[in-house]
Amino acid sequence: MATLLDFRRRIRSVKNTQQITRAMKFVAAARLRRAQEAAIAARPYAKELRRMLRSIMSRIAEPQHPLLAHRREERILAIVLTGERGLAGAFNANILRKAHEFFRVNKGKKLSTLPVGKKGRDALKKAGFSIIAEYVNVLARVDFATAREIAVLVTDLYAKEEIDSVYIVFSEFKTVMTPNLVVTKLLPVEAVHADEESIAEKETSQVDYIYEQPKEQLLGKLLPRYVETQILRAMLESSAAEHAARMTAMESATKNAGDVIEALTLHMNKVRQAAITKEIIEIVSGASYGA
């Protein structure tokens, strides 16, 4: 049976853990604020670039570019964005589960992966997937140069017809409590033809822009930039979602530690009370026996 000293040691240990989880929660909250601002700031640029691409392509009879070429999807590349560290609840597990669902749907095809994040890299290697490149320790501070490097790699592979399509799997930041797991096609570029755009967006996309360069030349410049922007936005969204998940997990761990401390304290008090009662009974019994 545990002694009072054992309970005190256990309570002290849980309190120390609670201090750590509370500190990690505050750190994650501070990082989340910066990551959230960066992710939200990147959305308007991506939206306007998409709108301009839609406008240009609507004015070209038959747009021609290697990144627009459609082929039968036999060789698929998946860019999987996960976290660099754990202690983020089910964040990494959910993304990997979403990726494995995508792999199962395309089971009969040649699959290759490009993990971004240490957790995804380790899991995909262990699962035996073909990895063409890996990027770790790049989501703590998202850099445009990294996004451009990834974009150049995948666009070169696609232009050389070494792969037939590119998908990106990541967690899009919505709110702190509700992330949104996304699997979206990156190549060939076809999202600019989205039918779900609103009437206002369609009207805006038909603005009669004055282009200094020929439309075909401008399209050739904007398509690679569109791919870079989509990858950068996914990295920013994933970083914000990871910090939100970690803050939520640490908040839950802090609360659970408080519940454990309360339960242990109650149990310790019961044990101490039982010991005191036992001593009183022994004293009273001894006095009665002596009398």
Stockholm file with secondary structure:
# STOCKHOLM 1.0

chainA/1-291         MATLLDFRRRIRSVKNTQQITRAMKFVAAARLRRAQEAAIAARPYAKELRRMLRSIMSRIAEPQHPLLAHRREERILAIVLTGERGLAGAFNANILRKAHEFFRVNKGKKLSTLPVGKKGRDALKKAGFSIIAEYVNVLARVDFATAREIAVLVTDLYAKEEIDSVYIVFSEFKTVMTPNLVVTKLLPVEAVHADEESIAEKETSQVDYIYEQPKEQLLGKLLPRYVETQILRAMLESSAAEHAARMTAMESATKNAGDVIEALTLHMNKVRQAAITKEIIEIVSGASYGA
#=GR chainA/1-291 SS CCCHHHHHHHHHHHHHHHHHHHHHHHHHHHHHHHHHHHHHHHHHHHHHHHHHHHHHHHTSSSCCCGGGCCCCCSEEEEEEECCSSSCSTTHHHHHHHHHHHHHHHTTTSEEEEEEESHHHHHHHHHHTCEESCCBCSCSSSCCHHHHHHHHHHHHHHHHTTSCSEEEEEEEECCCSSCCEEEEEEEESCCGGGCTTCCHHHHHHHTCCCCCSSCHHHHHHHHHHHHHHHHHHHHHHHHHHHHHHHHHHHHHHHHHHHHHHHHHHHHHHHHHHHHHHHHHHHHHHHHHHHHC
#=GC SS_cons         CCCHHHHHHHHHHHHHHHHHHHHHHHHHHHHHHHHHHHHHHHHHHHHHHHHHHHHHHHTSSSCCCGGGCCCCCSEEEEEEECCSSSCSTTHHHHHHHHHHHHHHHTTTSEEEEEEESHHHHHHHHHHTCEESCCBCSCSSSCCHHHHHHHHHHHHHHHHTTSCSEEEEEEEECCCSSCCEEEEEEEESCCGGGCTTCCHHHHHHHTCCCCCSSCHHHHHHHHHHHHHHHHHHHHHHHHHHHHHHHHHHHHHHHHHHHHHHHHHHHHHHHHHHHHHHHHHHHHHHHHHHHHC
//
